[in-house]
Amino acid sequence: MKGLEHLSASYREEAAERLTELEATLLELESRPGDTDLVDRAFRALHTIKGSGAMFGFDDIAKFTHELESAFELVRSGTLDVTPKLISLVLAGGDVVRRMLGNGTPVEEAERERVVSAVRSLRPPATGGDRATRKDEPNPTTSALCTYHLQFEPRPDVLHDGTDVLQLLAELDSLGNCEFVAHTAPLPPLEELDPEHCYVGWEGVVTTDRGSNALRDVFIFVEDRCVLQIEPLGLAKAPISTGTREEEAAGPRLAANHAPRPAPSSAASSSTPTVASSREGSANAPETSSIRVAAQKLDELVDLVGELVIAQARLTRAAASREDPELLAIAEDVERLATALRDRSLSARMVPIGSTFGRFRRLARDLSGELGKQIDLVTEGAETELDKTVIERLADPLMHLLRNACDHGIESPEARHRTGKPSQGTVQLSARHAGASVIIEVRDDGAGIDAAAVRAKAVQRGLIDAHASLSEKELFNLIFMPGFSTATQVSNVSGRGVGMDVVKRSVDTLRGTVELDSVSGRGTTVRLRLPLTLAIIEGLLVRIAGGCYVLPLALVEECVELTAEDVEQSQGARLAPVRGDLVPYLRLRDVFGVPGSRPPIEQIAITSIEGARYGVAVDEVVGQHQTVIKSLGRMHRNARGLSGATILGDGTVALIVDVPSLVRSATSSAGARDASRPTAASVILST
């Protein structure tokens, strides 16, 4: 029973991947309807879902997908054209299959029938391609029949994943006249026979008008576990006989003692390459270049590596204190190996962000129709890799940003025409690496954000004083406040003021930052800066009195000294002179209420938060530290300004500082006390 459950789970996972591939292919095919490679790719995805579904007992999915596959078989034969309606119906069919897999609400039989009927209505009447679904109707085509010699030798372990080889032969028989013989010579004596091994191969001839590709498609999901040879023997003169229904139910005819083994002509042999030349060569070849690993196992591996990094730090500290050359050498080797293992284990969790980008092409297409706009979604940097956990938690924020860009950003074709823009708007979704971070941008060429409307809304809600002097960037940051929206109408897409708040909170939990830039009439850009991984980061270890803290190194630009003279010259305003500029700063000692007096010379870590520079003053900078992130307990989980903790080499705990949260908290609280101050950057000076 566990084996069956495992096979079912494997099929669901594989089918979900094929559906994602199908959706991306269909969206690309819509813009290039004449691309035969895309047509073949879509057909093969549907064929795999259908064939594997039939093997693993998902008969309802196999039956439903067969209807979609048949439509693309007509496209491949040139009988049916690729149209937006066909694309929409197959996309809808993919959604139905996804729900049938158990990834959504149940699917009623009537809903499936509506999709099937709509797909069938696109077929031209009485065509030869109908044999793909209705073999009982005669095929009038007699000019393109060809006879093929076919040899099929599955590997012994082909049955282990539930493959039904006889069903493959039955599907082959549905394509035309088949005569096959089973090679039973490899069968062992009965007492040595393993019922889970396949010892038999088949050889014979097939006469069909469907071409060699259709024959190969039958074996698409076992092609890496068999020897398959297909060679044309020449054109057939007689039409294919469909036989009686009783004969069809019996499957392909299998000769008992001998098989027709006609020698193919030299011309035929030279024009058609052999798929696999020998059973021995296939067995010796590597089965695959990759394996599936459960995400939980990867998470456990990274957790163990984190513990190893902590133990290695303790070893290094102990070796340094004993001044033993041999122990120091061992500690250095362990550190080198632990670092390499850390990098390899983290890289195993990295996946291309294109897996998330792909789903948004469908979203943009659906919104285009719903909003009556012409929207082109352009993606860049799909190969950029991020930790799988970050990517999973990034899907909802990106969806909100894309919905806002399509609904509020891109104008209607008429409005764009009046302003001299092309009728089709563009939304660009891009990703790129920047040091230890990834920057993701959602950019549109729409109407932009009206700063005056944002100010009026903020004053109306009492968020700022009517006479407050705020920069445009500071005004735009108000958009991320809960419930803030300048939309005059609420739609099914956006306008309720919850989307941007969700984006902000989600990015905060990922220890990232959000920036927003907009030019009226030219468009808006939302920029997310995210860490590559959430498990292990490079940090800057600092001290305040006797306690240690860690600042994420990716946020730190440089460290400068702050003398007592600098503090006196600022006259109470917390400004640090940094090469001719004045940078506002906050003291961690004051934020966390650490008792005692500060040293004569403090250190300030200059950070970049949402496009602005802020300083974090500490007593001492210890240096760079490889930080294994540990979650805080329930009592401290909501502590302001902290995002986690780590264990140092001496066994003590260092708190990880949430610098963006501290800066935003300081600026907002100071702004609430005095909304008439010149800028949000300056209010931190008096905290």
N, C-alpha and C positions, 0 to 999 in steps of 0.2 A: 504493500500500500504506500509505503514511504517512497518507493521507486516511482510509482505512478504520480505521486504528488510532486516529486522532483522534476519529472518530465513535463508535467503541466506548467510548473513554474518557469521552466526553461523556455517552453513555447511562448508563454505570455511575455517574457522578457524579450525574446527574439522578435515576436510579432510587433511589440511596441517600437522596437528599433526600426523595423521595416516600415511601419506606418509613418514614423518621423522622416525616413528617407523618401517615402512615397510623397508626402506632403511637400517637401523641399523640391522634389523633381517636378511635381505638377505645377508649382508656382513658377518654376523656371521655364517649363514647357509652355505656359500661357504666353510668355513673352517671345518664345521661339517655337511656334507650333510646327515648323517644318523640320525640327531636329530629330532625326530618327534614333539617335543614341538615347535621347531623353525618353522617347516613346518606349524603346526597349527596356530602359531602366525602370520605368513605371510598371511595365508589363511583368518584369521579373520580380519586382517587389510584391505585386498582387499574387503572382503565381506561387511564390514562396509561402506567403501567408495562407493561401488556399491549400497547397499540397501538405505543408506541415500540419495545418489544422486538421486535415482529414486523417493524417497518421496518428495524431495524439488525441483523437476523440472529440475534437471541436467541430463536429459535423455542421452545426448551424453556421459557424463562421466560414467554413469551407464552401458551403452552398451559397451564402450571400456574396462572398468575395468572388466566386466563380462568375457571377453576373457582371461584376466590374471588370474582371479579367477578359471576359468575352468581348466587351466593348473595345478594349485596347487591342485585342486580337484583330478586330475589324480595322482599327486605325493602322496597325502594322501592315495589313494587306492592302491599304489604300481605299478601302470601302467606306470608311467613316473619317470625317475631318475632325481635327482638334479645334474645339470651339470653347469660348468662356463657359457656356452652359454645361458642356461635358466636364470641364475642369471642376466646376462648382459641384456637380453631382458626385463625382468621384471623391472630392474632398469631404462632402457630406457623408458619403459611404465610409470613408476612413474614420470619421467621427463615430459612426455607428459601430464599426468593428472595435474601436477603442473601448467603447462602453460595453460591448459584448464580452470583451476580455475581463471585465470586472473593474475597469478604471473609472467608472462613473455611474450614473443612474441606469437602471435596467432599460432595455430596449423592447418596446412592444412589437409584436408581429406586424401590426398594421403600419408602423413606421418603416420597418424594413421593406415591406411590400411597396410603399410609396416610392422609396428610393429605387427599388428594382424596376417598377413600372416606368418611372421617369427615364431610367437608363435604357430600357428596352425601346422606349418611344423614339430614341435618337437613331435607332438602327434603320437603314433603308430596307424596304420590303423585299422579301424573297431573294436574298443573296446567298451565294455559296458559303459566306462566312458564318451563316447560321448553324453550320454543322458543329461549331464549337460548343453549342449548347443543345441542339436538337438533332441528334444523329438519326432519328427515325424518318427525317425528311430526305428525299433523294438529292444528291448534289449534281447539278447540271454541268459542272465544270469537268471537261474531259481532255483539255489541251495541255494542262500543266502537271499531269500525274508523273511521278518519278518513283522508282523503286530503289530502296536503300538497303545495304547490308549492314546489320547492327549487331555488335557484340557487347554484352553487358555482364561484367563480372564484379559483383559487390565484394567488399572486404568482409572477412569473417565477423568483425565486430559491428557491422552495419545495423544489426537488430538491437543493439544495446540501448539506443535512444528511441525505440519504438517504431522504427521505419518498417513499413509493410512493402516489401519488394514486389509482391504480386499485384498490389494496387498500382504500382508504377507501370507494370506491364499492361494492366487493364486500361490505364489512361493512355498508354501508347496505342492500344488497340482502337481507342476512340478516334484516332487520327486517320485511320485507313485500314486496309487489309494487312493482317499480320500472320506470319507463319514462323513459329519459334520452337526451338528444341532446348531442353534443359541438359546441361553437362553435369552428370551425376557421378562421374569417375572419382572426384575428390571426396565423396562421402565415406566416412570411416565405418568400421563395424558398429553395429547397434550399441554394443556395450561401451564403446568409446565415444559415442556421439554426444556432443554438447548441444542441448536444445536451444541455447541462446547464441549459437554460432550459425552463420550462413555458409554452407559448403558448396552451393549450387550456383552456376553461372548460366546465362542464356545467350543463344545466338540464333539469328534468323533474318528474315527480310520483311520490310514494310513498304507498302505502296500507298503513297499519299500525295495530295496536292498542296500540302501545307509547308513544305520545305524542310531542310535539315535543322534550321534553328528551332522550329517547333518540336522536333524530336529531342533535341538537346535540352529544351526547356523542361521536358518531363523529368529529367534527372538533375535539375538545378540544385536541389537541396541535398543531394548525395554525391555530387560530382567529385568532391574531395575524398570520397570513401569508396571509390570503385574504379575499375578500368572500363572506359567507354570508347567504342570505336564506331564511327558512322561513315560509310562510304557510299556514294551514289553509284548505281549500276546502270542507269539509263532511263529514258522516258518510257512510260507505260502507254499502251495504245488503247486499253479498255478503261471505261469508267470504274470507279470504286464501287464495289457491291457492299451495301450496308448490312445485308443479311437480315435475319429475323430478330425480334426482340429476345427470343429465347437464346439465340446464339450469342447475342451481345451480352446477356447476363452471365454467360459462361466464361466470358473474358477471352483473352487471346488463345489461339489454338496452339497447343504444345505437342510436338511430335515425340513419340516415345523412344524410338530407337536411333533415328538419325535426323540430321538437320540439313536443309538445303545450304550448301556452302559454295555458291557460285563464285567463280573467280572474277573479281572486278577488272574492268578494262584498265589498261595502263593509263589512258587519258583520265579516267575517273580517279585513279589512285593518285596521280600527280597533281590534280586540281584541288583535291580536298585533303587538308592536313589531318593526321590522326590525333585524336584527343589524348589518348594514352597508349603507349606502345606495348607495355608489358605489365603483368600483375606484379612481378618481382620488383620492377622499378618503382611502382606506386607504393609498395609496402615499405621500401627502404627510404622513401622520401619523407621529410618531416611533415607531420599532420597539419600543423598550424604554427604561425609565428607569434601568436599571442594566446593568452588564456583568460577566462573570466574569473574574477576574484570578487567575492562578496565585499561590499563597502564596509561592513562591520569588521571584517578581518583587517582591512587597511587601517581603520581607525584604531583597532587594538595594537597593530604594529607601531603606529606613530606614538601611541601612549607609552609603549614599552621603550621606544627610542628616546622619548622624553625623560623617562626614568633613568635610562642609561646616561644621558647627557648630564643629569644631576649627579649621578654617582661618579662620572668621570671628573666633574668639577671638584668633588670632594677628594678624589684621588690626587689630582693635580695640586690641590692645596696642601694635602698631607705630605706629598713628596717634596714640595718646596720647603716646608717647615723642617724636614729632617735632613736636608742637604745630603741626600744619598744619591750619587750619580747613577747607580744602576736603577734605583726606583724612579728617578727623574726620567730616565730613558724609557722605562716601561710606561710611565704616565704620558709621555709624549706620543708613544705609539698608540696607546688607547685613545688619546684625544684625536689623533689623526683618523683612526678607524671609526670612532664615534661620529666625527664630523662627516666622513664619507657616507656612513650608514644613514645619518640624518638627512643628508641631501638626497640620497637615493629613495628613501622611504617617502619623503615629502614630494619628490617628483612623481612617484607612483600615484599620488592623489591628485596630481595636476591633470586637468582636462581642458581641451580647447573651448573657449567661450563661444565658438561658433555653434555648439550644440544648443545654446540658449538663443543665439541670434536667429537661428533657423525658424523657430516657432513664431517669431514676431513678423515674419513676412506674411504669414497667414492672417495675423491680427491686422496688419496694415491693409491687406486686401479686403477683409470683411468690413473694416471701418470706412474704406473708400465707398463701398456700396451703401452702407448705412447712413453716412453723412452726405452723400451726393457730391463727393469731392474726388479729384484725381490726385492720388498720392503715390509717389514712388519711394519705396524704402531702399536705401543704399547702405550696405554694411561694409565695414573695413576692419581688418585685423582679426578676422574670425579665428586665426591660428593662435592668437594670444592665449596663454594658458593661465588658469587660476585654480586654486584649491577647490575641489568638488563641493565642499560645504559652502564656500563663498558663492559659487555659481548657483547652487540650489536656492540659497536665501536671497539671491539677487533678482530672481525672476519676477517677483511681484513689484519691486520698485521700478524696474525697467518697463514693465507693462503699464504702470501708472504714468510714467514719463511719456511713453509713446502715445497713450490715449490723449493726454493733454496736448501733445504736439499736433496730433491729427485733428482734435476737436477745436482747441482754442488757438493753435498756432497757424496751421494751414487755412487759408481763406477759400471761399468757394471759387469755382472757375470764373464766374462773372466778376467777383471782386478783384481777383488777381488780374484779370484782363483790364479793368479800369485803371489799375496802378502800373500797367506796363509789364507785368510779370507773365511768364508762360502759364497756361491754364493748369498744368500739372505741377503740384507742389512736391518738394523733396524733403524727406526726413532722413537724416544720416545717423547711423548708429556705428560707432567706431570704438576700438579698444587698442591700447598700446602699453608697453611696459615703460616704467619710469623708475629706475632704481629698484627698490624693494616693494614698489607699489605698481598697481595697474590703474590707468586712467581710462575711464569709459565716458564717452560723450554722446549725448542725444541732441542733435542740432537740426533745426528746421529753418526754412527760408520764408516763413510766414509773416504775420503782421507784427510780431514782437510784442513786448509788454508795455502797456501805457503806465509810465511812472506816476503820472498825475492821478490816474484811477486807483493805483495802489495806495498812494498817500491819502486820498479821500476816504478810502475804505478803512485804512488804519486809524485815521482821526475819528471816523464814525464809531469804530469799535473801542475807542479809548486806548489804543495801543501806543499812540504817540501824541504829543501835544501839537496843536494846530500850527504853532510857530516853531516847532523843532526843525533844526537844520540837519538833514540827513543826506548822505550821498546817495546816488542812484543804486549802488550796490547794496547799501544798507537797507534801502527801501525794498529792493527785490528779495532780500533775505526774509522779510516779513511774510512772504508767500508761503514759507515753510511752517508757519505757525498753525496750530490746530484750528480747523474750521475757517481758515482764511481763503476767500475766493472773490475774484472780481467779476465772475460770470454773471450775466444778467438773466440767463435762462439755465435751468437744470435739465440736463438730458440724461439718456440712458448711459452715455459714455463718461461724462464728467460734469463738473460744475457744483458739486456739493462741498468742496473745500476739504475733502479727506485725503485725496490722492497724494499731494505734496507733503502733507504731514506724515503719511505712511512712508514715503520715500526717506524723509529725514530720520525717522526713528529706526527704520531698517538699516540704513547706512551707518547710523550711530552704533548699533549693536554689532556691526561688522568692523568697528573701529576705523571707519572711513570718514571722509568729509564730502560735503556737497557745495558746489559753487554754481551760481547762476549769472549769466550775462545775457543782455538783450539790447537790441538796437531797434527802435520803433520803425516799422515798415520793412525791416530787413531780416528779422528772425530772432530766435532765442537759442541759447546753448546752455544745457545743464551738464555739469562736469562732476563725475564721481571719482574720487581717489580712494582706492581700496588696497588693503594689504594682500600680498600674494597668498598668505596662509594664516590660519587662526591658531595653529598649534604651537609653533616655535618662531620667535621673532628675534631680530637683533635689537638690543636695547642699550640705552645709556644709563649706567648705574650711577646714582648720585646719593649723597648723604645729607640728612638734616638732623643735627644733634647726634644721637646715637642710632638713629633709624636709617634704613636703606630704602630707596625708591627707584623705580625704573621708568624712564621716558622712552617711548617708541623711537628708535633711532631714525626711522624713515621721516619723522616730522622735524627732526633737529637739523638746522642748517649750519650752525656754528655755536661756539661757546666763547663768551667774553667776560671780563672781570667787571665787577661793580664795587667801587670803593666808597668809603664813607663820604669822601668829598663829592662824588657824583650824586649821592643821595641828598646831601645838603644843598647842592646847587639846584636840584629839581624843585625845592621849596614845597615839599609835600606831594607833588605830582609824581607818580611812579613812571618816570621816563628814563630810559637808559641811552646814553650816547653811543651809537654804533657807526663809526666811520662817517661822521657828518650828519647822520639821521638820528631822530629820537624815536625809540621803539618802546611802546608801553609794555609793562611787565607786571606779574603778580608773584608774591612770595608763597612758596609751598608751606613754609613755616607758619604763616598766618592762616592759610586756607585750612590746614589740618590741625591748627591749634597746638603746635609743638611748643612746650615751655622753654624758657631760657633766652639768652640774648644771642643775637646774630653775630657772626664773626666780622672783623674789620673789613675784610675783602670777601665779597660773595661772588659766586659764579652764576651767570645767566645763560641758560640754553635758549637760543633764538630759534623759534619754531615758525612754521608757515601754516596758518589756519584759514581756510576759505579765502585764499588770495591775499591775506594780510599777515604782517609779521607781529608776533607777540613774544615776550620773554618770560621765562620761568626761572625765578631766582632760587638758588639752593646754597647750602653751606659749602659743599665740596662735590666736585665731579670725580668719580672713581675711574671710570673708563667704560669701554664697550663691553657688553655682556650678552652672551647667548641665553635668551630667556625662554624657558619652557612655561607656557601659560597654564595656570591652575585657576579654576573657577572659585569664587568666593562662596562661603556658606550662606545659608538663607538669612542669617542675622545681618550680614554685611553686603548682601547682593545688591541692594539699592543705595549703597553709600555713595554720596556725591563725589565725583572726580576720580573714582577708582574703577578699573575695568578687569581686574584680576590680581593674581599674586604669583610669585615664583619662589623657588627654594634655592638659596645660594650654596656655594661650596662648603661653607661652615655649618650648614644646617639651618640657618636663620631664614626667616621669611622676609621678602621684599615686596612691597605693594607696587602694582603697575598703575601709573597715573594716566587717567583719561584726560589728556591735555585739551582736546577740542571742547569737551564738556565743561571743563573748568573755565575756559575763556568765554564760552557763550554764557555761562551762568554769571560770571563777573560782569560782563557787559550788559546783560539784560537786567540784573538787579540794580546796577548803578543807573541804568537808563530809567528804571521805574521810579527811583528816588528823585531824579531830576531830568525830565524829558526835554528840557530846554537847553541842555548842554549841546555844544556844537556838533559833535560826531559820536557815533557809538564807539569808535576807537579810543576817544579821549576819556570816556566815562570810566574806563578801567584804571585810569591814573589815580583816582581818588579813593579806590577801594582799599 
